[in-house]
Structure formats: C-alpha cells, structure tokens
C-alpha cells in the first residue's frame, strides 16, 4: 500500500472505518473492471482507490443497498468483458441458435 496516498486520503476522509469501507469498495469495483478516475503509477487497486479519494474523485455514499453495489460490480464486469470482446450478445451466441 502506498503510504503517501493513504495519508492524503486520511485528510479527505478522517474517519478510519469510513475510509476503509470506501477504499475497499472502490478497490473491488476496480478489480471487476471499472475504470480508474485518476492516473496512477501503481496498478494496485487499493492504491488507485486511495488516490481517487485523496483527489476528491470519490465520496462516501453508504445509503446504497448492498444489492445496488453488486449490480454495479456485475455491470462493470460485463462492460469490461464486452470491451475486450469476451462476451457476445446473447442473440448472436452460437449456443442460443436452434
């Protein structure tokens, strides 16, 4: 973990529990294919999340339900796969032809 990013993020989100939740949630989104909102020399998802927080690109919004979060993750994963050509549209998939 990049200590500089951590210290900068702590200035934006001083509550440790909130910072942990926010950074871990965002790191999970990044791991499932969401694009980073900052340019970061590190490829570690947690470092990217901390830098996003430090730069004010990410705010704590815990009003969302867990199902909403999972929907976002699934959508991000599918979008990343489509972008990489890993998913074909269902109507074009050979397995769906009769």
N, C-alpha and C positions, 0 to 999 in steps of 0.2 A: 504494500500500500504506500502511496506517495504521501509522505508526511506534510509536504508543503500544501497539497490540495486539501488534506484533512484539516489543517489549521485554518486555511482560508474558508473552508466550508463551515467550520465551527463559528466563525464570525457572523455568518449569514443565518445559521440555524444553531443557536447556542445550546438548546436542549439536546442532550446526548441521545435519548431514546428516539426523539423525533428525527434526528439526523441519521441514526442507524436505520430506522424504518424507511425513510425517504431514499437513502443511498442504496439500500439493499433492494428495494422495489424497482428502482431505476436500473440497477445493475442487472436484475432479472430481465427487464424489458430489453435491454441492450443484448443480453445473451440470446434472446429469442428473435433477434433480428431488427429491432427498432434502430433507427439511425441516430447517431450522436448529434447533439445540438451544438457541440463545440469541436474545435480541432484540438486533438490531444496527442502528444508524442507517445503516450503509453497506450497499449492495447488492452490493458486490464479493465474490465467492465466497471469495477468498483472505482478505479481511478477516474475514469471518464465521468461516472455519476458524481463523484465528489467535485470534479472541476465544473460540471454543469451547475451544481448547487452553488459553488463559490462564485461563479459568474452571474448568478441570479437567473439562470435559464429554467430553473426548476423550483417549484414552490410546494410546500406541504399541503396536500388536499386529501385528508383521510375520511371525507364524507362519502366517498365512493364505496360501493359494496364490494366484497371480495369477488363476486361473480363478474362485476364490471371489469375488475383488474384482469381476471382470467380471460375475458372476452378480448381485451386489448392485446394480451400476450398471444392468443391464438391468431388474431388478425395480423399482428406483426410478423409472426412466424410464417403464415401463409403468404403474406405480401413479399417477404424476403425470398421464399421459395419460388414464387411466381417470377420475381425479378431475375432469379438465377436459372429460370427455365426448368425447375424441378417439378412443377405442378402443371398439368394440362387442365384445361377447363373440362368439367365433367362430361359435357355433351360431345367432346372430341376424344375422350379417353376410349381406347380400344376395348377395355373391359366392359364398357357400357353398351357396346354395339351388340345387336342380336342377329 
